[in-house]
């Protein structure tokens, strides 16, 4: 039986690991995870995301960003969500999901991301 989600993978262009580290590690605050040795030659970078989940950026050539498919990253509280939104270059707030405050943004490669927290 399925127990949960282990990781989500997004694509990134070759050679973009430093940009991924700046955005996901620096801006979003996700801790980087060392990739297993047999997978390092493929490029990309991995991050811890929550208590048991991971977010992987894998090199894909030719690269095309995910414009509709996306991970939704749960933020601890409204204040943290709003502070994060203020640091991002582009956010689109969306109030269509009852009980949540959320917005959409893009990573440096054009992949869609949803960031949300329970309202109230």
N, CA and C of each residue as an Amber inpcrd file, in Angstrom:
protein
   360
   0.8270000  -1.1910000   0.0000000   0.0000000   0.0000000   0.0000000
   0.8700000   1.2550000   0.0000000   0.3410000   2.2930000  -0.5730000
   1.0430000   3.5720000  -0.5850000   1.0070000   4.1590000   0.8240000
   2.1700000   4.5670000   1.3250000   2.2790000   5.1450000   2.6640000
   2.3430000   6.6600000   2.6460000   2.6880000   7.2370000   1.5210000
   2.8280000   8.6920000   1.4420000   3.7360000   9.0550000   0.2970000
   4.1350000  10.3050000   0.2540000   5.0420000  10.7860000  -0.7900000
   6.4380000  10.8870000  -0.2090000   7.3870000  10.2540000  -0.8690000
   8.7880000  10.3020000  -0.4800000   9.4360000  11.5780000  -1.0180000
   9.2310000  11.8300000  -2.3230000   9.7920000  13.0350000  -2.9280000
   9.0080000  13.4310000  -4.1680000   9.2000000  14.6750000  -4.5550000
   8.6750000  15.2190000  -5.7990000   9.8880000  15.6820000  -6.5880000
   9.8710000  15.4470000  -7.8900000  10.9870000  15.9070000  -8.7200000
  10.5000000  16.9220000  -9.7340000  11.2580000  18.0050000  -9.8400000
  11.0640000  19.0130000 -10.8680000  12.2780000  18.9830000 -11.7880000
  12.0950000  19.4230000 -13.0080000  13.2010000  19.4640000 -13.9590000
  13.8980000  20.8180000 -13.8980000  15.1650000  20.7940000 -14.2750000
  15.9480000  22.0180000 -14.3930000  16.9240000  21.8390000 -15.5540000
  17.4110000  22.9370000 -16.1180000  18.3810000  22.8250000 -17.2090000
  19.7480000  22.3920000 -16.6810000  20.5450000  21.8250000 -17.5430000
  21.9140000  21.4320000 -17.1880000  22.6950000  22.6470000 -16.6960000
  23.5000000  22.4530000 -15.6620000  24.3530000  23.5090000 -15.1420000
  23.6500000  24.5230000 -14.2600000  22.4190000  24.2430000 -13.8430000
  21.6510000  25.2280000 -13.0790000  21.6190000  24.9410000 -11.5720000
  22.4650000  24.0570000 -11.1030000  22.4400000  23.6720000  -9.6940000
  22.6560000  24.8500000  -8.7460000  23.5490000  25.7760000  -9.0900000
  23.7840000  26.9210000  -8.2070000  22.5410000  27.8000000  -8.0980000
  21.8350000  28.0030000  -9.2040000  20.5880000  28.7750000  -9.1640000
  19.5380000  28.0570000  -8.3260000  19.4940000  26.7390000  -8.4320000
  18.5540000  25.9540000  -7.6240000  18.8920000  26.0940000  -6.1420000
  20.1630000  26.0480000  -5.8110000  20.5850000  26.2010000  -4.4170000
  20.2150000  27.5880000  -3.8820000  20.4190000  28.6260000  -4.6830000
  20.0810000  29.9900000  -4.2510000  18.5830000  30.1180000  -3.9940000
  17.7540000  29.5670000  -4.8880000  16.3100000  29.7130000  -4.7540000
  15.7460000  28.7910000  -3.6820000  15.9450000  27.4830000  -3.8400000
  15.3350000  26.5220000  -2.9180000  16.0240000  26.5040000  -1.5570000
  17.3400000  26.6100000  -1.5500000  18.0690000  26.6200000  -0.2870000
  18.0950000  27.9850000   0.3650000  18.5250000  28.9990000  -0.3980000
  18.6660000  30.3430000   0.1530000  17.3480000  31.0490000   0.3970000
  16.5160000  31.1260000  -0.6200000  15.2710000  31.8890000  -0.5120000
  14.1790000  31.1350000   0.2430000  13.9600000  29.8560000  -0.1150000
  12.9120000  29.0790000   0.5500000  13.3830000  28.4160000   1.8430000
  14.6920000  28.3260000   2.0440000  15.2220000  27.7800000   3.2870000
  15.2190000  26.2690000   3.3910000  15.1510000  25.5610000   2.2510000
  15.1770000  24.0980000   2.2940000  16.6140000  23.6080000   2.4240000
  16.8900000  22.7140000   3.3710000  18.2460000  22.1810000   3.5190000
  18.6010000  21.2370000   2.3630000  19.7930000  21.3930000   1.8370000
  20.2410000  20.5070000   0.7590000  20.5930000  19.1380000   1.3190000
  20.2760000  18.1170000   0.5330000  20.6060000  16.7280000   0.8700000
  21.6630000  16.2630000  -0.1280000  22.6770000  15.5970000   0.3560000
  23.6950000  15.0650000  -0.5370000  23.1150000  13.9240000  -1.3560000
  23.2980000  14.0030000  -2.6750000  22.8160000  12.9340000  -3.5450000
  23.7080000  11.7010000  -3.3810000  23.1290000  10.5150000  -3.5140000
  23.9530000   9.3030000  -3.4670000  24.9970000   9.3200000  -4.5890000
  26.1700000   8.8240000  -4.3040000  27.2880000   8.8240000  -5.2560000
  26.9070000   8.3400000  -6.6570000  26.1760000   7.2190000  -6.8080000
  25.8730000   6.7450000  -8.1700000  24.9960000   7.7040000  -8.9940000
  24.3310000   8.6560000  -8.3260000  23.4320000   9.5710000  -9.0340000
  24.0320000  10.9600000  -9.2660000  25.1690000  11.2600000  -8.6870000
  25.7440000  12.6070000  -8.7790000  26.1060000  13.0080000 -10.2020000
  26.5540000  12.0820000 -11.0140000  26.9700000  12.4070000 -12.3860000
  25.8030000  12.8860000 -13.2420000  24.5850000  12.6100000 -12.8340000
  23.4030000  13.0350000 -13.5950000  23.1030000  14.5210000 -13.4280000
  23.7250000  15.1650000 -12.4460000  23.4510000  16.5640000 -12.1720000
  22.2200000  16.7090000 -11.3050000  21.8100000  17.9470000 -11.0890000
  20.6550000  18.2200000 -10.2430000  21.0540000  18.3760000  -8.7940000
  20.0590000  18.6210000  -7.9610000  20.2890000  18.8540000  -6.5390000
  19.0320000  18.4550000  -5.7700000  19.2080000  17.9500000  -4.5610000
  18.0960000  17.4920000  -3.7320000  17.9940000  18.3330000  -2.4660000
  16.7370000  18.4820000  -1.9800000  16.4860000  19.2430000  -0.7580000
  15.5210000  18.4850000   0.1420000  15.6960000  18.6490000   1.4540000
  14.7020000  18.1620000   2.4100000  13.5250000  19.1280000   2.3540000
  12.3290000  18.5770000   2.5090000  11.1190000  19.4010000   2.4110000
  10.1210000  18.8680000   3.4270000  10.1550000  19.4040000   4.6360000
   9.3030000  18.8850000   5.6890000  10.0260000  17.8160000   6.4830000
   9.2490000  17.0260000   7.2170000   9.8410000  16.0300000   8.1120000
  10.3460000  14.7940000   7.3850000   9.6340000  14.3550000   6.3650000
  10.0030000  13.0940000   5.7200000  10.0210000  13.1770000   4.2000000
   9.7370000  14.3430000   3.6380000   9.6630000  14.4650000   2.1890000
  10.8970000  15.1870000   1.6470000  11.0860000  15.0070000   0.3420000
  12.1970000  15.6550000  -0.3360000  11.7010000  16.2920000  -1.6270000
  12.4440000  17.2970000  -2.0830000  12.2100000  17.9370000  -3.3660000
  13.4910000  17.7730000  -4.1750000  13.3900000  17.1020000  -5.3190000
  14.5480000  16.8560000  -6.1670000  14.4620000  17.7280000  -7.4120000
  15.5820000  18.3050000  -7.8110000  15.6960000  18.9880000  -9.0890000
  16.5910000  18.1180000  -9.9480000  16.0440000  17.6240000 -11.0500000
  16.7950000  16.7460000 -11.9330000  16.9910000  17.3930000 -13.2920000
  18.1660000  17.1970000 -13.8670000  18.4920000  17.7710000 -15.1670000
  17.6980000  17.0610000 -16.2530000  17.0930000  17.8810000 -17.1120000
  16.3470000  17.3520000 -18.2490000  16.7220000  18.1640000 -19.4880000
  17.1500000  17.4860000 -20.5300000  17.4980000  18.1370000 -21.7940000
  16.8010000  17.4120000 -22.9300000  16.0620000  18.1100000 -23.7760000
  15.8390000  19.5380000 -23.6570000  14.9300000  19.8350000 -22.4760000
  15.1490000  20.9950000 -21.8910000  14.3980000  21.3980000 -20.7020000
  13.1170000  22.1150000 -21.0920000  12.0350000  21.8010000 -20.4000000
  10.7680000  22.5320000 -20.5230000  10.1790000  22.6380000 -19.1190000
   9.8830000  23.8510000 -18.6410000   9.3580000  24.0000000 -17.2850000
   7.9450000  23.4440000 -17.1480000   7.6170000  23.0190000 -15.9490000
   6.2570000  22.5680000 -15.6290000   5.4150000  23.8050000 -15.3380000
   4.5180000  24.1260000 -16.2350000   3.7090000  25.3440000 -16.0930000
   2.3930000  25.0910000 -15.3590000   1.8730000  23.8590000 -15.4080000
   0.6120000  23.5190000 -14.7230000   0.8840000  22.5600000 -13.5560000
   1.5340000  21.4410000 -13.8310000   1.8770000  20.4930000 -12.7670000
   2.8130000  21.2010000 -11.7870000   2.6260000  20.9460000 -10.4800000
   3.4270000  21.6640000  -9.5030000   3.3670000  20.9880000  -8.1380000
   4.4010000  21.1940000  -7.3190000   4.2990000  20.8170000  -5.9150000
   3.6550000  21.9660000  -5.1390000   2.9780000  21.6310000  -4.0620000
   2.4330000  22.6230000  -3.1430000   3.2200000  22.5060000  -1.8420000
   3.9100000  23.5630000  -1.4820000   4.7490000  23.5600000  -0.2910000
   3.9820000  24.1930000   0.8610000   3.8060000  23.4270000   1.9300000
   3.0570000  23.8730000   3.0980000   3.9530000  24.7300000   3.9920000
   3.5010000  25.9370000   4.2720000   4.2460000  26.8870000   5.0910000
   3.6070000  26.8980000   6.4850000   4.4120000  27.1050000   7.5220000
   3.9590000  26.9250000   8.9030000   2.8510000  27.8730000   9.3480000
   2.8670000  29.1240000   8.8810000   1.8580000  30.0790000   9.3540000
   1.7000000  31.2200000   8.3550000   0.6480000  32.0070000   8.5350000
   0.3270000  33.0950000   7.6080000   1.4510000  34.1290000   7.5540000
   2.0110000  34.4880000   8.7200000   3.0930000  35.4730000   8.7460000
   4.2970000  35.0280000   7.9350000   4.6580000  33.7680000   8.0520000
   5.7860000  33.2350000   7.2870000   5.4800000  33.2100000   5.7990000
   4.2470000  32.8650000   5.4490000   3.8400000  32.8530000   4.0440000
   3.9230000  34.2640000   3.4600000   3.4090000  35.2430000   4.1870000
   3.4370000  36.6200000   3.6970000   4.8650000  37.1500000   3.5960000
   5.7240000  36.8060000   4.5510000   7.1240000  37.2320000   4.5070000
   7.8320000  36.6180000   3.3040000   7.5490000  35.3640000   3.0350000
   8.1430000  34.7060000   1.8700000   7.6600000  35.3580000   0.5810000
   6.3750000  35.6480000   0.4960000   5.8190000  36.2990000  -0.6960000
   6.5040000  37.6470000  -0.9430000   6.8290000  38.3650000   0.1190000
   7.4680000  39.6730000  -0.0270000   8.8780000  39.5720000  -0.5870000
   9.5380000  38.4240000  -0.4260000  10.9100000  38.2380000  -0.9170000
  10.9620000  37.7030000  -2.3430000   9.8420000  37.2170000  -2.8470000
   9.8300000  36.6250000  -4.1880000   9.5470000  37.6900000  -5.2400000
  10.1460000  37.5480000  -6.4230000   9.9420000  38.5660000  -7.4530000
   8.5340000  38.5860000  -8.0500000   7.8380000  37.4640000  -8.0130000
   6.5160000  37.4070000  -8.6340000   5.6390000  36.4010000  -7.8980000
   4.4810000  36.8600000  -7.4130000   3.5050000  35.9700000  -6.7810000
   2.1190000  36.2960000  -7.3090000   1.2920000  35.2740000  -7.3930000
  -0.1010000  35.4310000  -7.7750000  -0.9440000  34.8260000  -6.6570000
  -1.5600000  35.6760000  -5.8480000  -2.3950000  35.2080000  -4.7450000
  -3.6590000  34.5780000  -5.3140000  -4.1530000  33.5540000  -4.6350000
  -5.3490000  32.8340000  -5.0760000  -6.1600000  32.4670000  -3.8390000
  -7.4000000  32.9370000  -3.7890000  -8.2490000  32.6660000  -2.6230000
  -9.3300000  31.6240000  -2.9140000  -9.1380000  30.8010000  -3.9320000
 -10.1690000  29.8410000  -4.3440000 -10.2240000  28.5750000  -3.4930000
  -9.2530000  28.3510000  -2.6100000  -9.2370000  27.1340000  -1.7920000
  -9.6690000  27.4870000  -0.3700000 -10.9000000  27.1340000   0.0090000
 -11.4040000  27.4910000   1.3450000 -10.5050000  26.9540000   2.4650000
 -10.2740000  27.7970000   3.4620000  -9.4940000  27.3960000   4.6270000
  -7.9970000  27.5750000   4.4660000  -7.5440000  28.0640000   3.3280000
  -6.1140000  28.2460000   3.0770000  -5.8370000  29.6240000   2.5120000
  -4.6670000  30.1240000   2.8290000  -4.1230000  31.3070000   2.1640000
  -2.9810000  30.7880000   1.3050000  -2.9720000  31.1900000   0.0200000
  -1.9590000  30.6140000  -0.8630000  -1.6300000  31.5550000  -2.0120000
  -0.4660000  31.2650000  -2.6070000  -0.0800000  31.9530000  -3.8320000
   0.7220000  31.0000000  -4.7090000   0.8340000  31.4000000  -5.9650000
   1.6580000  30.6780000  -6.9330000   2.8440000  31.5530000  -7.3000000
   3.9520000  30.9050000  -7.6000000   5.1480000  31.5890000  -8.0710000
   5.8820000  30.6370000  -9.0000000   7.0310000  31.0570000  -9.4910000
   7.8670000  30.2160000 -10.3410000   9.2720000  30.1730000  -9.7800000
   9.9270000  29.0330000  -9.9700000  11.3350000  28.9530000  -9.6070000
  12.1500000  29.6360000 -10.7180000  13.4740000  29.7150000 -10.6000000
  14.2780000  30.4150000 -11.6160000  14.1850000  29.7960000 -13.0160000
  13.6310000  28.5950000 -13.1100000  13.5700000  27.8840000 -14.3910000
  12.1800000  27.9140000 -15.0120000  11.2190000  28.5450000 -14.3260000
   9.8530000  28.6420000 -14.8310000   8.9170000  27.5610000 -14.3450000
   9.3730000  26.6790000 -13.4500000   8.4920000  25.6650000 -12.8770000
   7.5010000  26.3220000 -11.9190000   6.2420000  25.9410000 -12.0230000
   5.1950000  26.4840000 -11.1610000   5.3150000  25.8950000  -9.7540000
   5.1320000  26.7390000  -8.7400000   5.1290000  26.3180000  -7.3400000
   3.9270000  26.9370000  -6.6530000   3.2990000  26.1760000  -5.7870000
   2.2330000  26.6860000  -4.9270000   2.7590000  26.7020000  -3.5060000
   2.5490000  27.7980000  -2.7990000   2.9200000  27.9000000  -1.3930000
   1.6680000  28.2610000  -0.6300000   1.3850000  27.5200000   0.4390000
   0.1260000  27.7190000   1.1490000   0.2570000  27.4200000   2.6280000
  -0.7170000  27.9380000   3.3710000  -0.8280000  27.6730000   4.8000000
  -2.2970000  27.6820000   5.1700000  -2.6230000  26.9990000   6.2450000
  -4.0110000  27.0190000   6.7130000  -4.3340000  28.4020000   7.2380000
  -5.4510000  28.9330000   6.8090000  -5.8790000  30.2610000   7.2480000
  -6.5750000  30.1590000   8.5950000  -6.5040000  31.2310000   9.3340000
  -7.2840000  31.2350000  10.5480000  -6.4960000  31.3160000  11.7620000
